[in-house]
Amino acid sequence: MSESIEAIYLYIPLMKELGMSWYEIKNTPRFELEGLMSAHGSYNLLHAFDGYSSDNIGDMAKNDPSVRSKYNRSMAFKTKMEEKMGKKRKVESFSELVK
């Protein structure tokens, strides 16, 4: 086992969030573990605000302004992923049509 602090940031989330056992972690190559953590982070970012409307986000942002930046980051990531998958987006303004 590695004594580095990186190991703690990798192993604990794998066990807690993905339900992997110590045996599974030790028998999985490091690059696969890092890939799992990356995918898990992307999933959390993508679905962090599922079920909330922009009005809900506005209300929450009144109490905690950092919510708006997290929401914007999540929506930007979602848009990027949808573009990669080839999903068509409804154009909401003329300036978006010109792009």
Backbone as XML, in Angstrom:
<?xml version="1.0"?>
<chain id="A" units="angstrom">
  <residue number="1" name="MET">
    <atom name="N" x="0.832" y="-1.178" z="0.000"/>
    <atom name="CA" x="0.000" y="0.000" z="0.000"/>
    <atom name="C" x="0.875" y="1.239" z="0.000"/>
  </residue>
  <residue number="2" name="SER">
    <atom name="N" x="0.471" y="2.198" z="-0.737"/>
    <atom name="CA" x="1.197" y="3.449" z="-0.819"/>
    <atom name="C" x="0.956" y="4.272" z="0.443"/>
  </residue>
  <residue number="3" name="GLU">
    <atom name="N" x="1.982" y="4.940" z="0.917"/>
    <atom name="CA" x="1.859" y="5.754" z="2.117"/>
    <atom name="C" x="1.546" y="7.210" z="1.775"/>
  </residue>
  <residue number="4" name="SER">
    <atom name="N" x="1.379" y="7.524" z="0.494"/>
    <atom name="CA" x="1.143" y="8.907" z="0.101"/>
    <atom name="C" x="-0.279" y="9.332" z="0.427"/>
  </residue>
  <residue number="5" name="ILE">
    <atom name="N" x="-0.454" y="10.626" z="0.554"/>
    <atom name="CA" x="-1.767" y="11.192" z="0.844"/>
    <atom name="C" x="-2.709" y="10.992" z="-0.349"/>
  </residue>
  <residue number="6" name="GLU">
    <atom name="N" x="-2.146" y="10.885" z="-1.568"/>
    <atom name="CA" x="-2.971" y="10.641" z="-2.760"/>
    <atom name="C" x="-3.776" y="9.355" z="-2.609"/>
  </residue>
  <residue number="7" name="ALA">
    <atom name="N" x="-3.192" y="8.366" z="-1.988"/>
    <atom name="CA" x="-3.879" y="7.088" z="-1.819"/>
    <atom name="C" x="-5.159" y="7.257" z="-1.008"/>
  </residue>
  <residue number="8" name="ILE">
    <atom name="N" x="-5.100" y="8.111" z="-0.008"/>
    <atom name="CA" x="-6.283" y="8.348" z="0.826"/>
    <atom name="C" x="-7.385" y="9.004" z="0.014"/>
  </residue>
  <residue number="9" name="TYR">
    <atom name="N" x="-7.017" y="9.973" z="-0.830"/>
    <atom name="CA" x="-8.022" y="10.658" z="-1.646"/>
    <atom name="C" x="-8.581" y="9.761" z="-2.742"/>
  </residue>
  <residue number="10" name="LEU">
    <atom name="N" x="-7.930" y="8.675" z="-3.038"/>
    <atom name="CA" x="-8.407" y="7.738" z="-4.050"/>
    <atom name="C" x="-9.181" y="6.584" z="-3.419"/>
  </residue>
  <residue number="11" name="TYR">
    <atom name="N" x="-8.636" y="5.972" z="-2.397"/>
    <atom name="CA" x="-9.231" y="4.754" z="-1.834"/>
    <atom name="C" x="-10.520" y="5.010" z="-1.060"/>
  </residue>
  <residue number="12" name="ILE">
    <atom name="N" x="-10.542" y="6.029" z="-0.222"/>
    <atom name="CA" x="-11.729" y="6.268" z="0.602"/>
    <atom name="C" x="-12.960" y="6.571" z="-0.247"/>
  </residue>
  <residue number="13" name="PRO">
    <atom name="N" x="-12.884" y="7.467" z="-1.250"/>
    <atom name="CA" x="-14.084" y="7.679" z="-2.076"/>
    <atom name="C" x="-14.510" y="6.428" z="-2.856"/>
  </residue>
  <residue number="14" name="LEU">
    <atom name="N" x="-13.550" y="5.625" z="-3.278"/>
    <atom name="CA" x="-13.911" y="4.396" z="-3.985"/>
    <atom name="C" x="-14.699" y="3.467" z="-3.072"/>
  </residue>
  <residue number="15" name="MET">
    <atom name="N" x="-14.279" y="3.386" z="-1.837"/>
    <atom name="CA" x="-14.964" y="2.508" z="-0.898"/>
    <atom name="C" x="-16.314" y="3.099" z="-0.484"/>
  </residue>
  <residue number="16" name="LYS">
    <atom name="N" x="-16.333" y="4.392" z="-0.216"/>
    <atom name="CA" x="-17.541" y="5.023" z="0.296"/>
    <atom name="C" x="-18.575" y="5.278" z="-0.804"/>
  </residue>
  <residue number="17" name="GLU">
    <atom name="N" x="-18.168" y="5.906" z="-1.885"/>
    <atom name="CA" x="-19.104" y="6.329" z="-2.927"/>
    <atom name="C" x="-19.457" y="5.221" z="-3.912"/>
  </residue>
  <residue number="18" name="LEU">
    <atom name="N" x="-18.488" y="4.386" z="-4.261"/>
    <atom name="CA" x="-18.738" y="3.352" z="-5.266"/>
    <atom name="C" x="-18.928" y="1.970" z="-4.667"/>
  </residue>
  <residue number="19" name="GLY">
    <atom name="N" x="-18.770" y="1.858" z="-3.357"/>
    <atom name="CA" x="-19.017" y="0.587" z="-2.682"/>
    <atom name="C" x="-18.027" y="-0.510" z="-3.016"/>
  </residue>
  <residue number="20" name="MET">
    <atom name="N" x="-16.807" y="-0.138" z="-3.355"/>
    <atom name="CA" x="-15.792" y="-1.135" z="-3.673"/>
    <atom name="C" x="-15.160" y="-1.657" z="-2.388"/>
  </residue>
  <residue number="21" name="SER">
    <atom name="N" x="-14.820" y="-2.917" z="-2.385"/>
    <atom name="CA" x="-14.142" y="-3.495" z="-1.234"/>
    <atom name="C" x="-12.635" y="-3.260" z="-1.365"/>
  </residue>
  <residue number="22" name="TRP">
    <atom name="N" x="-11.936" y="-3.458" z="-0.263"/>
    <atom name="CA" x="-10.483" y="-3.298" z="-0.282"/>
    <atom name="C" x="-9.857" y="-4.280" z="-1.265"/>
  </residue>
  <residue number="23" name="TYR">
    <atom name="N" x="-10.389" y="-5.484" z="-1.318"/>
    <atom name="CA" x="-9.877" y="-6.510" z="-2.228"/>
    <atom name="C" x="-10.049" y="-6.065" z="-3.683"/>
  </residue>
  <residue number="24" name="GLU">
    <atom name="N" x="-11.204" y="-5.522" z="-4.028"/>
    <atom name="CA" x="-11.444" y="-5.052" z="-5.401"/>
    <atom name="C" x="-10.513" y="-3.906" z="-5.756"/>
  </residue>
  <residue number="25" name="ILE">
    <atom name="N" x="-10.303" y="-3.013" z="-4.815"/>
    <atom name="CA" x="-9.419" y="-1.874" z="-5.072"/>
    <atom name="C" x="-7.989" y="-2.342" z="-5.306"/>
  </residue>
  <residue number="26" name="LYS">
    <atom name="N" x="-7.519" y="-3.255" z="-4.471"/>
    <atom name="CA" x="-6.133" y="-3.726" z="-4.605"/>
    <atom name="C" x="-5.912" y="-4.530" z="-5.888"/>
  </residue>
  <residue number="27" name="ASN">
    <atom name="N" x="-6.966" y="-5.154" z="-6.419"/>
    <atom name="CA" x="-6.820" y="-5.962" z="-7.630"/>
    <atom name="C" x="-7.165" y="-5.208" z="-8.907"/>
  </residue>
  <residue number="28" name="THR">
    <atom name="N" x="-7.433" y="-3.929" z="-8.803"/>
    <atom name="CA" x="-7.756" y="-3.109" z="-9.971"/>
    <atom name="C" x="-6.561" y="-2.208" z="-10.271"/>
  </residue>
  <residue number="29" name="PRO">
    <atom name="N" x="-6.158" y="-2.127" z="-11.531"/>
    <atom name="CA" x="-5.024" y="-1.245" z="-11.875"/>
    <atom name="C" x="-5.321" y="0.212" z="-11.516"/>
  </residue>
  <residue number="30" name="ARG">
    <atom name="N" x="-4.274" y="0.933" z="-11.187"/>
    <atom name="CA" x="-4.399" y="2.335" z="-10.745"/>
    <atom name="C" x="-5.109" y="3.200" z="-11.786"/>
  </residue>
  <residue number="31" name="PHE">
    <atom name="N" x="-4.801" y="3.020" z="-13.071"/>
    <atom name="CA" x="-5.423" y="3.870" z="-14.087"/>
    <atom name="C" x="-6.925" y="3.627" z="-14.176"/>
  </residue>
  <residue number="32" name="GLU">
    <atom name="N" x="-7.373" y="2.409" z="-13.896"/>
    <atom name="CA" x="-8.808" y="2.132" z="-13.887"/>
    <atom name="C" x="-9.475" y="2.780" z="-12.674"/>
  </residue>
  <residue number="33" name="LEU">
    <atom name="N" x="-8.789" y="2.759" z="-11.536"/>
    <atom name="CA" x="-9.322" y="3.410" z="-10.340"/>
    <atom name="C" x="-9.452" y="4.914" z="-10.562"/>
  </residue>
  <residue number="34" name="GLU">
    <atom name="N" x="-8.443" y="5.506" z="-11.172"/>
    <atom name="CA" x="-8.498" y="6.938" z="-11.454"/>
    <atom name="C" x="-9.601" y="7.247" z="-12.451"/>
  </residue>
  <residue number="35" name="GLY">
    <atom name="N" x="-9.801" y="6.377" z="-13.421"/>
    <atom name="CA" x="-10.891" y="6.544" z="-14.376"/>
    <atom name="C" x="-12.259" y="6.462" z="-13.712"/>
  </residue>
  <residue number="36" name="LEU">
    <atom name="N" x="-12.397" y="5.520" z="-12.782"/>
    <atom name="CA" x="-13.658" y="5.414" z="-12.039"/>
    <atom name="C" x="-13.937" y="6.681" z="-11.239"/>
  </residue>
  <residue number="37" name="MET">
    <atom name="N" x="-12.906" y="7.213" z="-10.598"/>
    <atom name="CA" x="-13.088" y="8.432" z="-9.809"/>
    <atom name="C" x="-13.405" y="9.622" z="-10.718"/>
  </residue>
  <residue number="38" name="SER">
    <atom name="N" x="-12.774" y="9.686" z="-11.861"/>
    <atom name="CA" x="-13.052" y="10.762" z="-12.804"/>
    <atom name="C" x="-14.497" y="10.684" z="-13.303"/>
  </residue>
  <residue number="39" name="ALA">
    <atom name="N" x="-14.925" y="9.485" z="-13.647"/>
    <atom name="CA" x="-16.303" y="9.292" z="-14.105"/>
    <atom name="C" x="-17.298" y="9.622" z="-13.002"/>
  </residue>
  <residue number="40" name="HIS">
    <atom name="N" x="-16.970" y="9.249" z="-11.777"/>
    <atom name="CA" x="-17.857" y="9.538" z="-10.649"/>
    <atom name="C" x="-17.964" y="11.049" z="-10.426"/>
  </residue>
  <residue number="41" name="GLY">
    <atom name="N" x="-16.844" y="11.743" z="-10.537"/>
    <atom name="CA" x="-16.856" y="13.200" z="-10.403"/>
    <atom name="C" x="-17.668" y="13.865" z="-11.496"/>
  </residue>
  <residue number="42" name="SER">
    <atom name="N" x="-17.527" y="13.355" z="-12.725"/>
    <atom name="CA" x="-18.305" y="13.890" z="-13.841"/>
    <atom name="C" x="-19.794" y="13.648" z="-13.623"/>
  </residue>
  <residue number="43" name="TYR">
    <atom name="N" x="-20.137" y="12.470" z="-13.143"/>
    <atom name="CA" x="-21.533" y="12.143" z="-12.867"/>
    <atom name="C" x="-22.109" y="13.083" z="-11.815"/>
  </residue>
  <residue number="44" name="ASN">
    <atom name="N" x="-21.352" y="13.312" z="-10.745"/>
    <atom name="CA" x="-21.824" y="14.209" z="-9.684"/>
    <atom name="C" x="-22.003" y="15.631" z="-10.198"/>
  </residue>
  <residue number="45" name="LEU">
    <atom name="N" x="-21.085" y="16.100" z="-11.024"/>
    <atom name="CA" x="-21.175" y="17.445" z="-11.582"/>
    <atom name="C" x="-22.371" y="17.558" z="-12.527"/>
  </residue>
  <residue number="46" name="LEU">
    <atom name="N" x="-22.570" y="16.534" z="-13.322"/>
    <atom name="CA" x="-23.645" y="16.538" z="-14.310"/>
    <atom name="C" x="-25.019" y="16.503" z="-13.656"/>
  </residue>
  <residue number="47" name="HIS">
    <atom name="N" x="-25.163" y="15.774" z="-12.590"/>
    <atom name="CA" x="-26.476" y="15.582" z="-11.971"/>
    <atom name="C" x="-26.642" y="16.323" z="-10.644"/>
  </residue>
  <residue number="48" name="ALA">
    <atom name="N" x="-25.767" y="17.258" z="-10.350"/>
    <atom name="CA" x="-25.814" y="17.960" z="-9.066"/>
    <atom name="C" x="-27.103" y="18.752" z="-8.873"/>
  </residue>
  <residue number="49" name="PHE">
    <atom name="N" x="-27.662" y="19.273" z="-9.939"/>
    <atom name="CA" x="-28.835" y="20.131" z="-9.815"/>
    <atom name="C" x="-30.051" y="19.553" z="-10.536"/>
  </residue>
  <residue number="50" name="ASP">
    <atom name="N" x="-30.103" y="18.252" z="-10.665"/>
    <atom name="CA" x="-31.288" y="17.625" z="-11.245"/>
    <atom name="C" x="-32.493" y="17.898" z="-10.359"/>
  </residue>
  <residue number="51" name="GLY">
    <atom name="N" x="-33.593" y="18.269" z="-10.970"/>
    <atom name="CA" x="-34.815" y="18.527" z="-10.217"/>
    <atom name="C" x="-34.978" y="19.972" z="-9.783"/>
  </residue>
  <residue number="52" name="TYR">
    <atom name="N" x="-33.983" y="20.812" z="-10.031"/>
    <atom name="CA" x="-34.085" y="22.226" z="-9.684"/>
    <atom name="C" x="-34.312" y="23.050" z="-10.943"/>
  </residue>
  <residue number="53" name="SER">
    <atom name="N" x="-35.164" y="24.043" z="-10.841"/>
    <atom name="CA" x="-35.356" y="24.979" z="-11.953"/>
    <atom name="C" x="-34.451" y="26.185" z="-11.729"/>
  </residue>
  <residue number="54" name="SER">
    <atom name="N" x="-34.352" y="27.059" z="-12.734"/>
    <atom name="CA" x="-33.522" y="28.253" z="-12.559"/>
    <atom name="C" x="-34.074" y="29.152" z="-11.462"/>
  </residue>
  <residue number="55" name="ASP">
    <atom name="N" x="-35.404" y="29.144" z="-11.283"/>
    <atom name="CA" x="-35.995" y="29.936" z="-10.198"/>
    <atom name="C" x="-35.572" y="29.398" z="-8.833"/>
  </residue>
  <residue number="56" name="ASN">
    <atom name="N" x="-35.541" y="28.061" z="-8.694"/>
    <atom name="CA" x="-35.077" y="27.466" z="-7.439"/>
    <atom name="C" x="-33.629" y="27.846" z="-7.160"/>
  </residue>
  <residue number="57" name="ILE">
    <atom name="N" x="-32.811" y="27.821" z="-8.201"/>
    <atom name="CA" x="-31.397" y="28.174" z="-8.047"/>
    <atom name="C" x="-31.274" y="29.635" z="-7.625"/>
  </residue>
  <residue number="58" name="GLY">
    <atom name="N" x="-32.081" y="30.508" z="-8.229"/>
    <atom name="CA" x="-32.073" y="31.923" z="-7.853"/>
    <atom name="C" x="-32.428" y="32.126" z="-6.397"/>
  </residue>
  <residue number="59" name="ASP">
    <atom name="N" x="-33.427" y="31.385" z="-5.920"/>
    <atom name="CA" x="-33.818" y="31.486" z="-4.514"/>
    <atom name="C" x="-32.708" y="30.989" z="-3.589"/>
  </residue>
  <residue number="60" name="MET">
    <atom name="N" x="-32.079" y="29.874" z="-3.953"/>
    <atom name="CA" x="-30.991" y="29.343" z="-3.130"/>
    <atom name="C" x="-29.782" y="30.272" z="-3.153"/>
  </residue>
  <residue number="61" name="ALA">
    <atom name="N" x="-29.555" y="30.942" z="-4.289"/>
    <atom name="CA" x="-28.393" y="31.821" z="-4.429"/>
    <atom name="C" x="-28.516" y="33.067" z="-3.564"/>
  </residue>
  <residue number="62" name="LYS">
    <atom name="N" x="-29.747" y="33.409" z="-3.168"/>
    <atom name="CA" x="-29.919" y="34.567" z="-2.271"/>
    <atom name="C" x="-29.252" y="34.306" z="-0.926"/>
  </residue>
  <residue number="63" name="ASN">
    <atom name="N" x="-29.304" y="33.075" z="-0.467"/>
    <atom name="CA" x="-28.697" y="32.718" z="0.814"/>
    <atom name="C" x="-27.232" y="32.315" z="0.682"/>
  </residue>
  <residue number="64" name="ASP">
    <atom name="N" x="-26.890" y="31.697" z="-0.440"/>
    <atom name="CA" x="-25.521" y="31.219" z="-0.653"/>
    <atom name="C" x="-25.110" y="31.515" z="-2.096"/>
  </residue>
  <residue number="65" name="PRO">
    <atom name="N" x="-24.416" y="32.621" z="-2.334"/>
    <atom name="CA" x="-24.067" y="33.020" z="-3.700"/>
    <atom name="C" x="-23.214" y="32.006" z="-4.463"/>
  </residue>
  <residue number="66" name="SER">
    <atom name="N" x="-22.519" y="31.123" z="-3.762"/>
    <atom name="CA" x="-21.684" y="30.144" z="-4.463"/>
    <atom name="C" x="-22.516" y="29.120" z="-5.221"/>
  </residue>
  <residue number="67" name="VAL">
    <atom name="N" x="-23.798" y="29.017" z="-4.891"/>
    <atom name="CA" x="-24.680" y="28.072" z="-5.583"/>
    <atom name="C" x="-24.772" y="28.418" z="-7.064"/>
  </residue>
  <residue number="68" name="ARG">
    <atom name="N" x="-24.842" y="29.707" z="-7.369"/>
    <atom name="CA" x="-24.987" y="30.124" z="-8.761"/>
    <atom name="C" x="-23.770" y="29.712" z="-9.597"/>
  </residue>
  <residue number="69" name="SER">
    <atom name="N" x="-22.567" y="29.879" z="-9.060"/>
    <atom name="CA" x="-21.375" y="29.495" z="-9.826"/>
    <atom name="C" x="-21.306" y="27.976" z="-9.995"/>
  </residue>
  <residue number="70" name="LYS">
    <atom name="N" x="-21.716" y="27.236" z="-8.961"/>
    <atom name="CA" x="-21.747" y="25.774" z="-9.086"/>
    <atom name="C" x="-22.781" y="25.345" z="-10.127"/>
  </residue>
  <residue number="71" name="TYR">
    <atom name="N" x="-23.927" y="26.014" z="-10.122"/>
    <atom name="CA" x="-24.977" y="25.710" z="-11.093"/>
    <atom name="C" x="-24.499" y="26.015" z="-12.513"/>
  </residue>
  <residue number="72" name="ASN">
    <atom name="N" x="-23.849" y="27.166" z="-12.690"/>
    <atom name="CA" x="-23.340" y="27.534" z="-14.013"/>
    <atom name="C" x="-22.283" y="26.545" z="-14.501"/>
  </residue>
  <residue number="73" name="ARG">
    <atom name="N" x="-21.414" y="26.101" z="-13.596"/>
    <atom name="CA" x="-20.400" y="25.112" z="-13.962"/>
    <atom name="C" x="-21.065" y="23.792" z="-14.370"/>
  </residue>
  <residue number="74" name="SER">
    <atom name="N" x="-22.097" y="23.409" z="-13.627"/>
    <atom name="CA" x="-22.818" y="22.178" z="-13.934"/>
    <atom name="C" x="-23.517" y="22.269" z="-15.288"/>
  </residue>
  <residue number="75" name="MET">
    <atom name="N" x="-24.154" y="23.409" z="-15.567"/>
    <atom name="CA" x="-24.860" y="23.588" z="-16.840"/>
    <atom name="C" x="-23.877" y="23.660" z="-18.013"/>
  </residue>
  <residue number="76" name="ALA">
    <atom name="N" x="-22.726" y="24.289" z="-17.815"/>
    <atom name="CA" x="-21.716" y="24.347" z="-18.872"/>
    <atom name="C" x="-21.199" y="22.951" z="-19.188"/>
  </residue>
  <residue number="77" name="PHE">
    <atom name="N" x="-20.980" y="22.152" z="-18.146"/>
    <atom name="CA" x="-20.514" y="20.781" z="-18.338"/>
    <atom name="C" x="-21.582" y="19.950" z="-19.045"/>
  </residue>
  <residue number="78" name="LYS">
    <atom name="N" x="-22.844" y="20.145" z="-18.651"/>
    <atom name="CA" x="-23.948" y="19.415" z="-19.273"/>
    <atom name="C" x="-24.063" y="19.770" z="-20.752"/>
  </residue>
  <residue number="79" name="THR">
    <atom name="N" x="-23.934" y="21.048" z="-21.075"/>
    <atom name="CA" x="-23.986" y="21.492" z="-22.468"/>
    <atom name="C" x="-22.840" y="20.887" z="-23.273"/>
  </residue>
  <residue number="80" name="LYS">
    <atom name="N" x="-21.659" y="20.882" z="-22.686"/>
    <atom name="CA" x="-20.483" y="20.307" z="-23.351"/>
    <atom name="C" x="-20.691" y="18.818" z="-23.638"/>
  </residue>
  <residue number="81" name="MET">
    <atom name="N" x="-21.226" y="18.094" z="-22.667"/>
    <atom name="CA" x="-21.473" y="16.661" z="-22.859"/>
    <atom name="C" x="-22.551" y="16.411" z="-23.901"/>
  </residue>
  <residue number="82" name="GLU">
    <atom name="N" x="-23.597" y="17.230" z="-23.904"/>
    <atom name="CA" x="-24.656" y="17.072" z="-24.906"/>
    <atom name="C" x="-24.139" y="17.350" z="-26.307"/>
  </residue>
  <residue number="83" name="GLU">
    <atom name="N" x="-23.262" y="18.338" z="-26.446"/>
    <atom name="CA" x="-22.663" y="18.629" z="-27.751"/>
    <atom name="C" x="-21.791" y="17.469" z="-28.210"/>
  </residue>
  <residue number="84" name="LYS">
    <atom name="N" x="-21.051" y="16.864" z="-27.281"/>
    <atom name="CA" x="-20.222" y="15.708" z="-27.638"/>
    <atom name="C" x="-21.070" y="14.531" z="-28.100"/>
  </residue>
  <residue number="85" name="MET">
    <atom name="N" x="-22.260" y="14.382" z="-27.480"/>
    <atom name="CA" x="-23.145" y="13.280" z="-27.845"/>
    <atom name="C" x="-23.960" y="13.590" z="-29.090"/>
  </residue>
  <residue number="86" name="GLY">
    <atom name="N" x="-23.920" y="14.837" z="-29.546"/>
    <atom name="CA" x="-24.626" y="15.209" z="-30.763"/>
    <atom name="C" x="-26.079" y="15.583" z="-30.553"/>
  </residue>
  <residue number="87" name="LYS">
    <atom name="N" x="-26.473" y="15.862" z="-29.324"/>
    <atom name="CA" x="-27.852" y="16.282" z="-29.069"/>
    <atom name="C" x="-28.051" y="17.704" z="-29.562"/>
  </residue>
  <residue number="88" name="LYS">
    <atom name="N" x="-29.199" y="17.936" z="-30.154"/>
    <atom name="CA" x="-29.539" y="19.280" z="-30.624"/>
    <atom name="C" x="-30.102" y="20.076" z="-29.461"/>
  </residue>
  <residue number="89" name="ARG">
    <atom name="N" x="-29.645" y="21.327" z="-29.366"/>
    <atom name="CA" x="-30.161" y="22.224" z="-28.341"/>
    <atom name="C" x="-31.124" y="23.202" z="-28.972"/>
  </residue>
  <residue number="90" name="LYS">
    <atom name="N" x="-32.174" y="23.554" z="-28.227"/>
    <atom name="CA" x="-33.105" y="24.566" z="-28.689"/>
    <atom name="C" x="-32.415" y="25.921" z="-28.549"/>
  </residue>
  <residue number="91" name="VAL">
    <atom name="N" x="-32.349" y="26.656" z="-29.635"/>
    <atom name="CA" x="-31.709" y="27.967" z="-29.620"/>
    <atom name="C" x="-32.682" y="28.950" z="-28.996"/>
  </residue>
  <residue number="92" name="GLU">
    <atom name="N" x="-32.225" y="29.660" z="-27.966"/>
    <atom name="CA" x="-33.113" y="30.545" z="-27.229"/>
    <atom name="C" x="-32.988" y="32.012" z="-27.607"/>
  </residue>
  <residue number="93" name="SER">
    <atom name="N" x="-31.936" y="32.391" z="-28.308"/>
    <atom name="CA" x="-31.793" y="33.797" z="-28.656"/>
    <atom name="C" x="-31.156" y="33.945" z="-30.040"/>
  </residue>
  <residue number="94" name="PHE">
    <atom name="N" x="-31.291" y="35.132" z="-30.568"/>
    <atom name="CA" x="-30.724" y="35.409" z="-31.875"/>
    <atom name="C" x="-29.208" y="35.359" z="-31.857"/>
  </residue>
  <residue number="95" name="SER">
    <atom name="N" x="-28.593" y="35.804" z="-30.769"/>
    <atom name="CA" x="-27.132" y="35.798" z="-30.686"/>
    <atom name="C" x="-26.572" y="34.381" z="-30.733"/>
  </residue>
  <residue number="96" name="GLU">
    <atom name="N" x="-27.334" y="33.395" z="-30.232"/>
    <atom name="CA" x="-26.896" y="32.010" z="-30.315"/>
    <atom name="C" x="-26.998" y="31.483" z="-31.748"/>
  </residue>
  <residue number="97" name="LEU">
    <atom name="N" x="-27.947" y="31.993" z="-32.509"/>
    <atom name="CA" x="-28.081" y="31.590" z="-33.901"/>
    <atom name="C" x="-26.898" y="32.052" z="-34.739"/>
  </residue>
  <residue number="98" name="VAL">
    <atom name="N" x="-26.371" y="33.235" z="-34.401"/>
    <atom name="CA" x="-25.274" y="33.838" z="-35.153"/>
    <atom name="C" x="-23.966" y="33.104" z="-34.914"/>
  </residue>
  <residue number="99" name="LYS">
    <atom name="N" x="-23.808" y="32.439" z="-33.779"/>
    <atom name="CA" x="-22.551" y="31.763" z="-33.432"/>
    <atom name="C" x="-22.181" y="30.697" z="-34.421"/>
  </residue>
</chain>
